[in-house]
Amino acid sequence: MEQMREAGELAAGVVRFGTPQVGSIRATLASVRSCVHDAEIVVSATSGVPVAGVLGEVDYELIESTMESTPSGWKLMTQTVGAGRCTGR
């Protein structure tokens, strides 16, 4: 976010997080997948024009997370985001 601000850019749009699905669960670990519609894009703060490349494009993204159970609740352990890896779900 700091780099975006320094470059005169900001994020505009909405992210719809889909319906997360738990793929597997063990005593302390769970895998979660969700197809996200990411309509939040990076735009020039002065012109409002989307930046070039993937940051300026709306896409569906597959988010795969590994959650770890801790004494204070479930916490994100690892996460990958795959742009274009799922379609309009």
N, C-alpha and C positions, 0 to 999 in steps of 0.2 A: 504494500500500500504506500509505503514511504517513497519507493522508486517511482510509482505511478504519479504521486503528487509532484515529485521533483521534475518529472517529464511533462507536467501539465496535462495529465490524464486523469480520468475518473471512471468509475463503474456505473453503468446504467442498465436497468432491467431487473427481471425477477427470476429467481431459481425455484423450480418446482421439484421437490425431492422425491417424488414417486412413492412407491410402496416398498419399503425395505423388506427383504426376505432373508430369514436366518437359514443359512445353508447347512451348517453343522454346529453342534454345541458340545462342549466337553466341560468338565468340572470348572475350569478357569478360563477357557477360551471359547469364543464364538466367531463364526464367519458370517458376514452380512453383505448382501449385494443389493444395489438399487439402481434403477435406470432413472437418471435425473435429466430434466429438460432445463438446460442452462441458457437462459435468455439474458443473462447478465453479461454485457460486453464492455470492453474498454473503449472509451471515446476520448477525443480531444476535448479538454475543458473549455477551450475558446470557441471551437467551431461545432462541436457536437458530432463530428464525423468519426465513425469507427476507425480504430487503428488497423493497420495492415496485419494480416496473418490471423492465426487461430484465436488470439485474444479479442479480435474484433468481429467474431462470427458466433452466431447462435448455433448450438448443437445439442444432441443427446449424448450423455456421458454415462458410462457404466462405472459406478463407484463400488469397489470391493474393499471391505474393511475387516480387520481382525480386532476383536474387542477382548479385553482382559478383565476378568473379575478381580476387584481389589477390595480391601476392607471398607473403602468409602464408595463403592459402586463400580459399574462397568466403565472402563476407560478405553479410549482409542489407542491401540498398540501400533498398527501399521495400516496404510491405506494407499490404494492405487486408483488413478482416474484414467479411464480410457475414452478419449473423445471419439465420437462416431462409432462406438462399439455396441450400441443398442439403438433401436429405432422406436419411433412414436408410440411408446407404451404409456 
